[in-house]
């Protein structure tokens, strides 16, 4: 159901108080005007500076007086249907007089064809108004709306774009408001007098800025490749088979969009690196979600941020949505004293995971599988759950080769990767990387290049996580060995033997 259909339904159902959180004020008012015309209702627009406008009988009524602005619906005849748009009215909802007046109106307007619509760039509803205000989502522009706007701009310049370039511009602009799209494209037209292929990069730069301003999602640069991952052959094979799953050929074949992966395992074993490599290999934008940023202090704010995140991710689809350490966000939410906010956010999120039709590939990582609610693990949320354990000796050798190939590509043969892998049992990929950094410090401090012996000396000074968190890691490895998840690596899920702390 699109916005206009839902909004018209609420008008006919006599919902007296509506709240539309959106920064696209102009586009929203155009959509409401269209609904008002179909339902034969007058539209009255109020803001704090000018009061009501556009109607000579109510000109400037309620100027700088939000309480007076709420009196107009009662002053007009009951038989006069109308929609009263209140811009930025969320600023006044904490006032006790405003809140009381709105609750009174919620009673009196239920039998009249009058509706108050609060238009605000953010959702901010105090507790006493949570029951009387109905929140209506206003989605970002669709691909068809974006195409129409670009074609309008092209018509103003007398330019025709090839269909392929037009499709690329539309795709790159998805997830932006129409105002931002107009701004970036008119800047390109002002600079050169026309649009060209490079303008897609300008749109992507504007998109990064837009996403950054949400303070929830990060537009993450993905430069890592599948070849940068040492080991994890089962996982890499799974990903490579799905490389073309977002194409139109896959849709014609009958394949659904891939849903996502849950990567469970020990810290520092390459889970986050895998998320970045997936986006790079599939040529998709990578969005990183910090789940902790979803939670706000005001009533309904957390749920609104969750909906905003989902809406933005779907508008940017196809894309990869990377959720790092999801177990930290939803661990033990049933016992939290937050009036059920975490539970509602979790419910919204897992429902979306199960029902989403958009090509948003979710890559969630977790270190403690026992902390995740069982609902997260059932089939249908993710395509697959992979366990990423400590690398075996063969995989450690591959990891050393990857890092040394990046650090010393011209003299890689001088390093004994086989010996390094043998002498570093129970080291994770992150610990191997830190070992090489420490060896480089040794060599740099002595004004020479670092050697295999320097790496071994550095490794002898590092206590791997397999020692410091031995019980937790052994429990996680036993969980994987019991067949609870698919193994990302070939061979023994327990990897090398985890030695007791007295060894080595």
Secondary structure by P-SEA (a helix, b strand, c coil): ccaaaaaaaaaaacccbbbbbccaaaaaaaaaaaaaaaabbbbbbbcccccccccccccccccccaaaaaaccccccccbbbbbbbcccccccccaaaaaaaaaaaaaaccccbbbbbbbcbbbbcccccccbbbbbbbcccaaaaaaaaaaaaaaacccccaaaaaaaaaaaccccaaaaaaaaaaaaaacccccccaaaaaaaaaaaaaaaacccccccccccccccccaaaaaaaaaaacccccaaaaaaccccccbbbbbccccccaaaaaaaaaaaabbbbbbbccccccccccaaaaaaaaaaaaaaaaaccbbbbbccccccccccccccccaaaaaaaaaaaaaaacccccbbbbbbbcccccccccccccccccbbbbbccccaaaaaaaaaaaaaaaccccccccaaaaaaaacccccaaaaaaaaaaaaaaaaaacccccaaaaaaaaaacccccccaaaaaaaaaaaaaacccccccccccccccccccccc
